[in-house]
């Protein structure tokens, strides 16, 4: 096995803290993972990984080697395609993560054209609301809505989604159409929390001077954007939701906008990626494409 292949294997084992998971992600036998790491340890003259009963951990030398291997592999990936011309020069795996709503609309409907332009790319698309670990889980970049608090990542702002208040037609027929803050006392809010046990934020609105929140009763608390939207479609209450998918549901008549004067603060959208000296051309190409796809749906961020 050549040294670059061994380095690639070592990086995956280190990131996943498991020989088994690394073997599954690379589609290789587990024995090959162990052989590759032993080969590097022999060549470098130091122990890189320490296996415990629960997981595989990097040694201090292993951590230093891991950082250098990442840079070297990125440099080699860039060097391989540096002198190739045309869209077919982009090749390899691209692993990205984004919220389900964005994937469903508008990313996936337009992904065919991107893949037609770059037929040798292989995209692994993960859809989740949780905060994935880019490095540990091997993601090249992720799309995230809301605040970003991980200073170890590079956050590229794309714009902001307008937040729409909406409910199902059945809900409006039953409870009426809210128009003022006072009306909200007679309505139900579907509460969204990232973690169960956390306090729901309530209904957000702008009073002409600042954004404020008002507590509202609710029959259900959810922790995923998909359940949040489905609960609204089922008539369980009002939601405040960003993104083009909610506008699509309103256009289809499945939801109706309520209290349009009581707007929540627009939610920023970010492209996040790990700090790296040289970002591969395939990641740059995807990020440029996805920013262009989302631009018509975004408001500019306030300066």
C-alpha positions as CSV (number, residue, x, y, z in Angstrom):
1,X,0.0,0.0,0.0
2,X,1.4,3.4,-1.0
3,X,2.0,6.0,1.7
4,X,-0.8,8.4,0.5
5,X,-3.4,5.6,0.7
6,X,-2.1,4.7,4.2
7,X,-2.4,8.4,5.2
8,X,-6.0,8.6,3.9
9,X,-6.9,5.5,6.0
10,X,-5.2,6.8,9.1
11,X,-7.1,10.1,8.8
12,X,-10.5,8.3,8.5
13,X,-9.7,6.0,11.5
14,X,-8.6,9.0,13.6
15,X,-11.7,11.0,12.6
16,X,-14.2,8.2,13.3
17,X,-12.3,6.8,16.3
18,X,-13.0,3.4,15.0
19,X,-11.3,0.9,12.6
20,X,-14.7,-0.7,11.9
21,X,-16.5,2.5,11.0
22,X,-13.5,3.7,8.9
23,X,-13.6,0.4,7.0
24,X,-17.3,0.8,6.4
25,X,-16.9,4.4,5.2
26,X,-14.1,3.5,2.8
27,X,-15.5,0.2,1.7
28,X,-12.4,-1.7,2.7
29,X,-11.7,-4.7,4.9
30,X,-11.0,-3.8,8.6
31,X,-7.7,-5.7,8.4
32,X,-6.5,-3.2,5.7
33,X,-7.2,-0.3,8.1
34,X,-5.0,-1.8,10.8
35,X,-2.2,-2.7,8.4
36,X,-2.1,0.8,6.9
37,X,-1.8,2.4,10.3
38,X,0.9,0.0,11.4
39,X,2.8,0.8,8.2
40,X,2.7,4.5,9.0
41,X,3.7,4.0,12.6
42,X,6.7,1.9,11.4
43,X,7.7,4.5,8.9
44,X,7.3,7.4,11.2
45,X,8.8,5.6,14.2
46,X,6.0,6.5,16.7
47,X,2.6,5.3,17.9
48,X,-0.2,7.2,16.2
49,X,-3.3,5.6,17.7
50,X,-4.1,4.0,21.0
51,X,-6.9,1.5,21.2
52,X,-9.1,1.4,24.3
53,X,-12.0,-1.0,25.1
54,X,-14.4,1.6,23.8
55,X,-12.7,3.5,21.0
56,X,-9.5,4.4,19.2
57,X,-7.8,7.6,20.3
58,X,-4.9,9.6,18.8
59,X,-1.7,9.9,20.7
60,X,0.0,13.3,21.0
61,X,2.2,12.4,18.0
62,X,-0.9,11.0,16.3
63,X,-2.7,14.4,16.6
64,X,0.3,16.2,15.1
65,X,0.5,13.6,12.3
66,X,-3.2,13.9,11.7
67,X,-3.1,17.6,11.1
68,X,-0.1,17.3,8.7
69,X,-1.7,14.4,6.8
70,X,-4.9,16.4,6.2
71,X,-2.8,19.2,4.7
72,X,-0.8,16.9,2.6
73,X,-3.8,15.0,1.3
74,X,-5.6,18.3,0.4
75,X,-2.5,19.5,-1.4
76,X,-2.2,16.2,-3.4
77,X,-5.9,16.3,-4.3
78,X,-5.5,19.9,-5.6
79,X,-2.3,19.0,-7.4
80,X,-4.0,16.1,-9.3
81,X,-6.6,18.4,-10.8
82,X,-4.5,21.6,-11.1
83,X,-3.7,21.1,-14.8
84,X,-6.9,19.5,-15.9
85,X,-9.3,21.7,-17.8
86,X,-13.1,21.6,-18.2
87,X,-15.9,20.5,-15.8
88,X,-15.0,16.8,-16.0
89,X,-11.7,17.6,-14.2
90,X,-13.7,17.6,-10.9
91,X,-13.8,14.1,-9.4
92,X,-14.0,12.3,-6.1
93,X,-16.4,12.2,-3.1
94,X,-18.1,15.3,-1.8
95,X,-19.8,14.9,1.6
96,X,-22.3,17.6,2.6
97,X,-25.0,18.1,5.2
98,X,-28.0,20.4,5.2
99,X,-31.5,20.8,6.7
100,X,-34.1,18.5,5.2
101,X,-36.2,21.4,4.0
102,X,-33.4,23.0,2.0
103,X,-32.5,19.6,0.5
104,X,-36.0,19.0,-0.6
105,X,-36.5,22.5,-2.0
106,X,-34.6,24.0,-3.8
107,X,-31.3,22.0,-3.6
108,X,-32.2,18.5,-4.9
109,X,-34.6,19.7,-7.7
110,X,-31.6,21.6,-9.2
111,X,-28.9,19.0,-8.3
112,X,-29.3,17.2,-11.6
113,X,-27.7,20.1,-13.6
114,X,-24.8,20.3,-11.2
115,X,-24.1,16.6,-11.6
116,X,-24.4,16.9,-15.3
117,X,-21.7,19.5,-15.3
118,X,-19.5,17.4,-13.0
119,X,-20.3,13.7,-13.9
120,X,-17.2,12.3,-12.1
121,X,-18.3,13.7,-8.7
122,X,-19.9,11.5,-6.1
123,X,-22.1,13.4,-3.6
124,X,-23.0,12.0,-0.2
125,X,-25.9,14.2,1.0
126,X,-26.8,14.1,4.7
127,X,-30.0,15.8,5.9
128,X,-30.3,16.6,9.6
129,X,-31.1,19.3,12.1
130,X,-28.4,18.4,14.5
131,X,-25.0,20.1,14.7
132,X,-22.8,17.6,12.9
133,X,-19.1,17.4,13.7
134,X,-17.5,18.3,10.3
135,X,-14.1,16.9,11.1
136,X,-15.1,13.8,13.0
137,X,-17.8,12.8,10.5
138,X,-15.8,13.8,7.4
139,X,-18.1,16.5,6.0
140,X,-16.6,18.9,3.4
141,X,-19.2,21.6,4.2
142,X,-22.6,22.0,5.8
143,X,-25.5,24.5,5.4
144,X,-26.9,25.8,8.7
145,X,-29.7,28.2,9.5
146,X,-29.5,30.4,12.6
147,X,-26.6,31.3,14.9
148,X,-23.2,29.8,14.6
149,X,-21.1,29.4,17.8
150,X,-18.3,27.1,16.7
151,X,-15.2,29.3,16.3
152,X,-13.1,26.4,15.0
153,X,-15.1,26.5,11.7
154,X,-15.1,29.0,8.9
155,X,-18.6,30.5,8.5
156,X,-19.5,32.0,5.1
157,X,-22.7,34.1,5.3
158,X,-25.1,33.5,2.3
159,X,-28.0,35.8,3.4
160,X,-31.1,35.4,5.5
161,X,-34.4,33.7,5.2
162,X,-37.6,35.7,5.9
163,X,-39.6,33.9,8.6
164,X,-43.3,33.3,7.9
165,X,-46.0,32.8,10.4
166,X,-48.4,30.2,9.2
167,X,-51.1,27.7,10.1
168,X,-53.3,25.1,8.3
169,X,-56.6,26.2,6.8
170,X,-58.4,23.9,9.2
171,X,-56.7,25.5,12.2
172,X,-57.8,29.0,11.0
173,X,-61.3,27.8,10.5
174,X,-61.4,26.5,14.1
175,X,-59.5,29.2,16.0
176,X,-59.8,32.2,13.7
177,X,-57.2,34.4,12.1
178,X,-54.8,36.1,14.5
179,X,-53.8,39.6,13.6
180,X,-52.5,41.3,16.7
181,X,-50.3,40.4,19.7
182,X,-53.4,40.4,21.8
183,X,-55.0,37.8,19.6
184,X,-52.2,35.3,20.2
185,X,-53.5,34.7,23.7
186,X,-56.4,32.7,22.1
187,X,-54.2,30.6,19.9
188,X,-51.7,27.7,20.1
189,X,-48.1,27.7,19.1
190,X,-46.2,24.6,18.0
191,X,-43.0,24.8,20.0
192,X,-39.6,23.9,18.5
193,X,-36.6,23.1,20.7
194,X,-33.2,21.8,19.8
195,X,-33.1,19.6,22.9
196,X,-36.0,18.4,25.0
197,X,-36.1,20.0,28.4
198,X,-35.0,23.4,26.9
199,X,-37.4,26.3,27.3
200,X,-39.4,27.1,24.1
201,X,-38.7,30.6,22.9
202,X,-42.3,31.6,22.3
203,X,-43.7,33.8,19.4
204,X,-41.2,36.4,18.1
205,X,-42.3,39.7,16.6
206,X,-41.1,43.2,16.0
207,X,-42.8,46.0,17.9
208,X,-41.5,48.8,15.8
209,X,-38.4,49.2,17.9
210,X,-37.0,45.8,18.7
211,X,-37.7,42.1,18.4
212,X,-39.6,40.7,21.3
213,X,-41.2,37.4,22.3
214,X,-44.5,36.5,23.9
215,X,-45.2,33.2,25.6
216,X,-48.0,31.2,24.0
217,X,-49.7,27.9,25.0
218,X,-49.1,24.9,22.8
219,X,-50.2,21.3,22.7
220,X,-46.9,19.9,21.2
221,X,-43.2,20.4,21.4
222,X,-41.0,19.0,18.6
223,X,-37.2,18.8,18.0
224,X,-37.0,18.5,14.2
225,X,-37.9,20.8,11.4
226,X,-39.8,18.1,9.6
227,X,-42.0,17.4,12.6
228,X,-42.4,21.1,13.1
229,X,-43.8,21.5,9.6
230,X,-45.9,18.3,9.7
231,X,-47.5,19.4,13.0
232,X,-48.6,22.6,11.4
233,X,-50.0,20.8,8.4
234,X,-52.0,18.6,10.8
235,X,-53.6,21.7,12.3
236,X,-51.9,21.5,15.7
237,X,-51.0,25.2,15.9
238,X,-49.0,28.1,14.4
239,X,-45.4,28.0,13.4
240,X,-42.8,30.6,12.5
241,X,-40.7,29.0,9.8
242,X,-38.0,30.1,7.4
243,X,-37.1,28.9,3.9
244,X,-38.6,28.4,0.5
245,X,-40.3,25.1,1.4
246,X,-42.8,26.9,3.6
247,X,-43.7,29.4,0.9
248,X,-44.3,26.5,-1.5
249,X,-46.8,25.0,0.9
250,X,-48.6,28.4,1.1
251,X,-48.7,28.7,-2.7
252,X,-50.2,25.2,-2.8
253,X,-52.9,26.2,-0.3
254,X,-51.8,23.6,2.3
255,X,-50.9,26.4,4.7
256,X,-52.0,30.0,5.1
257,X,-50.0,33.0,6.3
258,X,-51.2,34.5,9.6
259,X,-50.4,37.7,11.4
260,X,-48.1,39.0,8.6
261,X,-47.4,42.3,10.4
262,X,-45.9,40.3,13.3
263,X,-42.7,39.3,11.6
264,X,-39.9,37.4,13.4
265,X,-36.3,38.3,12.8
266,X,-34.9,36.9,9.5
267,X,-32.7,33.8,10.1
268,X,-29.2,33.8,8.7
269,X,-27.9,31.0,6.5
270,X,-24.3,29.9,6.6
271,X,-21.9,27.6,4.7
272,X,-19.6,26.1,7.3
273,X,-16.4,24.3,6.5
274,X,-13.2,23.3,8.5
275,X,-10.3,25.6,8.5
276,X,-7.9,24.4,5.8
277,X,-5.1,26.2,3.9
278,X,-6.2,24.9,0.5
279,X,-9.9,24.1,-0.1
280,X,-10.3,21.5,-2.8
281,X,-11.7,22.6,-6.2
282,X,-14.7,20.3,-5.9
283,X,-15.7,21.8,-2.5
284,X,-15.3,25.3,-3.9
285,X,-17.4,24.5,-7.0
286,X,-20.2,23.0,-4.9
287,X,-20.3,26.0,-2.5
288,X,-20.4,28.5,-5.4
289,X,-23.2,26.5,-7.0
290,X,-25.3,26.1,-3.8
291,X,-24.9,29.9,-3.0
292,X,-26.2,30.7,-6.5
293,X,-29.2,28.3,-6.1
294,X,-30.2,29.8,-2.8
295,X,-29.6,33.5,-3.6
296,X,-33.1,34.1,-5.1
297,X,-34.6,32.9,-1.8
298,X,-32.5,35.0,0.6
299,X,-32.6,38.5,2.0
300,X,-29.3,40.3,2.3
301,X,-27.7,40.2,5.7
302,X,-27.9,43.5,7.6
303,X,-24.5,45.4,7.6
